[in-house]
Amino acid sequence: MRKKNIIFSAEAWDDYMLWGKMDKRRKRKINSIIEIILNYFFSNGSVRKTTGIFSISIDIQNRLVYSIDESYLYIISCRKHE
């Protein structure tokens, strides 16, 4: 199976680390969402083709914004989507 690489933008990484300090429950939810995305797009050793930027709700105020290609999951943001 192909290795799944995750790349965080600088802003997204700062937000992700902040969640780890402020709200561990939300950080676990983000980790769970990332795992779901990876399993969906990289299932059975194949890659689902897609283009664009997508977002998934973390909670009522925050969204995980991401893009994906055949090798990488790019995390663009994981806090308030403005």
C-alpha positions in Angstrom: 0.0 0.0 0.0 1.2 3.5 -0.8 2.5 5.6 2.0 0.1 8.4 3.0 1.8 11.7 3.5 0.2 14.7 5.3 1.4 18.2 4.7 0.1 21.0 7.0 0.3 24.6 6.0 2.2 26.7 8.6 -1.1 28.2 9.8 -2.8 24.8 10.0 0.1 23.3 11.9 0.0 26.1 14.4 -3.8 25.7 14.8 -3.4 21.9 15.2 -0.8 22.3 17.9 -2.9 24.9 19.6 -5.8 22.4 19.7 -3.5 19.9 21.4 -2.9 22.4 24.2 -6.4 24.0 24.5 -8.8 21.2 23.6 -7.6 17.6 23.3 -11.1 16.4 22.3 -11.1 18.6 19.2 -7.6 17.5 18.3 -8.7 13.8 18.5 -11.7 14.7 16.3 -9.3 16.3 13.8 -7.1 13.2 13.8 -10.2 11.1 13.3 -11.4 13.2 10.3 -7.9 13.0 8.8 -7.9 9.2 9.1 -11.4 9.0 7.4 -10.1 11.2 4.6 -7.0 9.1 4.1 -9.0 5.8 4.2 -11.5 7.1 1.7 -9.1 8.5 -0.8 -6.4 5.9 -0.4 -8.4 2.7 0.0 -7.3 -0.7 -1.2 -4.0 0.7 -2.5 -5.7 2.8 -5.1 -6.2 6.5 -5.2 -9.5 8.2 -5.9 -9.0 11.1 -8.4 -10.2 14.5 -7.2 -9.4 18.1 -7.6 -10.2 21.2 -5.6 -10.3 22.3 -2.0 -12.7 20.6 0.4 -13.8 21.2 4.0 -15.3 19.1 6.7 -16.9 20.4 9.9 -14.9 19.9 13.1 -17.7 21.5 15.1 -20.2 24.3 14.7 -17.5 27.0 14.4 -14.5 25.2 12.9 -13.7 23.4 9.7 -10.9 21.3 8.4 -10.0 22.6 5.0 -7.9 20.3 2.8 -6.8 19.4 -0.7 -5.6 16.0 -1.9 -3.6 14.5 -4.8 -2.3 11.0 -5.6 0.4 11.2 -2.9 -0.5 13.8 -0.3 -3.2 15.2 1.9 -2.7 18.9 2.3 -4.2 20.4 5.4 -4.9 24.1 4.7 -6.7 25.1 7.9 -8.2 23.5 11.0 -9.9 26.3 12.8 -12.4 29.0 12.0 -13.2 29.1 8.3 -13.6 32.7 7.3 
